[in-house]
Amino acid sequence: MKFFITFFISIALLTVGVSAHSVLRSSVPMDKSVLEKGPEEIILNFSYEIRLTSLTLNQNNESKKLDFEIKSFAKMFSAKSPVKNNGPYEILWRGLSRDGHIVTGTFSYYVKP
């Protein structure tokens, strides 16, 4: 009986590790930060490796795809920032986790006038 309990607990723990999805651990600029000037670079750090497939900058209902180095799988990605104007900005990212699931997220920041 003890063997079966240990076996089922082990299987449950393994499936939790396998199904974990990557989340955005940190970013530069930080989410909801207020900046004196626009950032020169956008940096995303994830909890697990992903394949980043899209990175978009939104401001005032206008979207601009950001260029980034396409890597097979990585925890960190960066892109040059085209931010020249003040105001609110939103970064939308999309990727593929190692277990094949699509992961998405956003973060925002504000550049002072």
C-alpha positions as CSV (number, residue, x, y, z in Angstrom):
1,M,0.0,0.0,0.0
2,K,2.8,2.4,0.9
3,F,4.4,1.7,-2.5
4,F,1.2,2.8,-4.4
5,I,0.9,6.0,-2.4
6,T,4.6,6.9,-3.1
7,F,4.1,5.9,-6.7
8,F,1.0,8.2,-7.2
9,I,2.6,11.1,-5.4
10,S,5.7,10.8,-7.6
11,I,3.6,10.7,-10.8
12,A,1.7,13.8,-9.6
13,L,4.9,15.7,-8.9
14,L,6.3,14.8,-12.3
15,T,3.3,16.0,-14.1
16,V,3.3,19.3,-12.3
17,G,6.9,19.9,-13.4
18,V,6.2,18.9,-17.0
19,S,3.1,21.1,-17.4
20,A,4.7,24.3,-16.0
21,H,4.4,27.2,-18.3
22,S,7.0,30.0,-18.5
23,V,6.0,33.4,-17.1
24,L,7.7,36.7,-17.5
25,R,9.9,36.9,-14.5
26,S,11.2,40.5,-15.1
27,S,11.4,43.1,-17.8
28,V,13.3,46.3,-18.6
29,P,11.6,48.6,-18.3
30,M,9.7,47.1,-15.3
31,D,5.9,46.8,-15.6
32,K,4.1,50.0,-14.7
33,S,7.3,52.0,-14.4
34,V,7.5,55.7,-15.1
35,L,10.6,56.8,-17.0
36,E,12.3,60.1,-17.6
37,K,13.1,59.1,-21.2
38,G,12.4,56.2,-23.5
39,P,14.4,53.0,-23.0
40,E,17.1,52.2,-25.5
41,E,16.3,48.5,-25.2
42,I,13.5,46.2,-24.2
43,I,14.6,43.1,-22.2
44,L,12.4,40.2,-21.2
45,N,13.4,37.5,-18.7
46,F,11.3,34.4,-18.4
47,S,11.1,31.7,-15.7
48,Y,11.6,28.9,-18.2
49,E,13.0,28.8,-21.7
50,I,10.6,29.8,-24.5
51,R,10.8,30.4,-28.2
52,L,9.7,34.0,-28.6
53,T,7.6,34.4,-31.7
54,S,6.3,38.0,-31.5
55,L,7.1,41.2,-29.7
56,T,4.9,44.3,-30.3
57,L,5.0,47.8,-29.0
58,N,1.7,49.6,-28.7
59,Q,1.1,53.4,-28.2
60,N,-2.0,55.4,-29.0
61,N,-3.7,52.6,-30.9
62,E,-0.6,52.1,-33.1
63,S,1.3,48.9,-33.2
64,K,4.9,48.3,-34.2
65,K,6.6,44.9,-34.4
66,L,9.9,44.9,-32.7
67,D,12.9,43.0,-34.1
68,F,14.6,40.6,-31.8
69,E,17.2,37.8,-32.2
70,I,15.3,34.6,-32.9
71,K,16.7,31.9,-30.8
72,S,15.6,28.3,-30.6
73,F,14.7,28.5,-26.9
74,A,16.0,30.9,-24.3
75,K,15.1,32.6,-21.0
76,M,16.1,36.1,-22.1
77,F,15.3,38.2,-25.1
78,S,16.1,41.8,-26.0
79,A,15.1,44.3,-28.7
80,K,16.0,47.9,-29.5
81,S,13.3,50.3,-28.5
82,P,12.0,52.8,-31.0
83,V,10.5,54.9,-28.3
84,K,11.0,58.6,-29.0
85,N,7.8,60.2,-27.7
86,N,6.4,60.6,-24.2
87,G,3.2,58.8,-23.1
88,P,2.0,55.3,-22.2
89,Y,3.4,52.2,-23.9
90,E,2.5,48.6,-23.9
91,I,4.6,45.6,-24.8
92,L,2.8,42.5,-26.0
93,W,4.8,39.2,-26.3
94,R,4.0,35.8,-27.5
95,G,5.9,32.6,-27.5
96,L,6.0,28.8,-27.4
97,S,6.9,26.9,-24.2
98,R,9.0,23.7,-24.4
99,D,5.8,21.6,-23.7
100,G,4.2,23.1,-26.9
101,H,1.8,25.5,-25.3
102,I,1.4,29.1,-26.5
103,V,2.3,31.6,-23.8
104,T,1.4,35.3,-24.0
105,G,1.7,38.4,-21.9
106,T,1.9,42.2,-21.7
107,F,3.6,44.8,-19.6
108,S,3.4,48.6,-19.8
109,Y,5.4,51.7,-18.9
110,Y,5.1,55.5,-19.2
111,V,7.6,58.0,-20.5
112,K,7.3,61.4,-18.9
113,P,6.9,64.6,-21.0
